[in-house]
């Protein structure tokens, strides 16, 4: 096994080979040699080593209780929320992987997110701050206003025939009405399915046909920096093409931007139906009743709808706000994401509202609405205490304003921590962000399927805010994380393998796939029986910290040696003239695969792209070694990023292999593929590839 001692400019330590135990394959990993002690002293059965600078007695006690005594532990966590009927059993694990939590207990999501705070005397507390530079507006919504609007919209839905178990599809931008629509739906015990606003009609149609919503709630439009996206036109096209027709569409008219024409007999104006409706009370549901369906991206041919249980999700989310993020009453929380993604569900809507916090909704871009100082402005203007975003956000700000001339106009003194997730966070970006925001930048790892973090540096459990470099934190309570070899045997510390979670999964994770129980079992639990397969590659160190190196299919096999794309990208990002990059594996007759790098140059760079490419070859050779066979790199103006911040590496690799690439609807700028194809052709690839579309 290979362990690089550097990916950040310090080139005094060379890479030292390490024995990988079973296979003898070369594997590129992350930790510095001086960050770890002699592995020969490690007890494989206890990965949480005491008496080190990362050790937290609070975390260790909490974590072990969650695994060893789940009945008592999760029963205590469940007290975070209000129940109309207490559960009969904390856990029913008799039918894995369909584990049930808090069996027989009843509660309501809207009541816990809104009504209980109003009843506690906090109706005038600000629940949501909508900051929209694209419309030049700022709006504050109190818990009392949220209760009134959600209960009236619930009354309107009930009048249209929506009852417990019905699906309501929501197609809206990042505005408070999106959260009101979600809360109104679950207030009735109905199930919402939020579709990212801006998805094309084809993707929307597929989700309509699969979820079969009784009602669609949509906005007249969304707003991008230089255009208005007419959502109502997209809904019209999707409904017309769909085999499934909703009974009604409720349209929220953004009258200060664009007012859509309504279809008589189908469409209803949001303002009219809410004004006429009577408030509707909360309908209790059993703890394992579905809260929502959320379709994962790239699943339009075979929809993969994550089904989230109500009780465990609410309790765990509420608990994470203090245990992971260190938030307390009166704090202002900002998740820079969209309601169409799992992050928006968990940490714009439910998490902060369950905890009674103020949640910021930012409708804009980090670098161009109108400039790269906006994140700093929002922090100062709204006294944000903690923020959750994607590493791509930091790269965009750094690319547009590397010296932070715009950001320095504002104070970030209110900020305590910034949390990042969604993709690999390279060390260069992390260190830059820490220097400009002047707070810890804490990486954590989770998935749409889990709904909250699998691993994290838990501020509320006294974890170090200076964790080992490149790590994604320690397993969050309830996650018995293991790293397995291809043969199913457990990997040694520092050995790259497949990251899995021993069953049962903790409360709040997905309970199944909508209409697809067998697919749920085969996709996530068949490869490693008894474990949830995260499909991510990584390893653990001797302290128990987890390192997520790549999706397992992003690992490049060069002459039998497995190299992580994210590890290679870390080296590339250390170049002072590179602001962003993507590394993929491409075919090579002798070695099977070799890495190919596409990079974005820093604005104002005095070097030519060819010179940077030569220097990258030297850096990879020096810091990783000739084993990487790194020779192919080129500059591009942009990379295919999803709106949630992930790099679509597979589409680049497929294009290089002359495969047809259907551009996912989640890609923010589809035009980048034209240049990428030309660049790949100059490097000898994609010679006969069809144009992506």
Secondary structure, DSSP 4 states (H G I P E B T S, - for coil): -EE-S-SSS--SSPPEE---SSS---BEE---GGGS--GGG--TT--S-SSSTT--HHHHHHHHHHHH-HHHHHHHHGGGS--SB--SEEEE-TTTTS-EEEET-EE-HHIIIIIHHHHTT-TTSEEEEEEETTTTEEEEEEHHHHHHHHHHHHHHHHHTT--TT-EEEEEE-SSHHHHHHHHHHHHTT-EEEEEETT--HHHHHHHHHHH--SEEEEES-EEETTEEE-HHHHHHHHHHH-SS--SEEEEE-BTTTB-PPPPTTTEEEHHHHHHHPPP-----EETTSEEEEEEPTT-SSS--EEEEEHHHHHHHHHHHHHHTT---TT-EEEE-S-TTSHHHIIIIIIHHHHTT-EEEEE-S-SS-SS-TTHHHHHHHHHT--EEEE-HHHHHHHHHH-TT-TTGGGS--TT--EEEE-SS---HHHHHHHHHHH-SEEEE-EE-TTTSSEEEE--GGGT--SSPPTT---EEPTT-EEEEE-TTSPBPPTT--EEEEEESSPPTTSEEEETT-HHHHHHHHHSSSTTEEEEEEEEEE-TTS-EEEEEEGGGEEEETTEEEEHHHHHHHHHTSTTEEEEEEEEEEETTTEEEEEEEEEEPTT--S-HHHHHHHHHHHHHHHT-GGG---EEEE-S---BBTTS-B-HHHHHHHHTT------TTBS-TTHHHHHHHHHHHTT--TTPPPP-
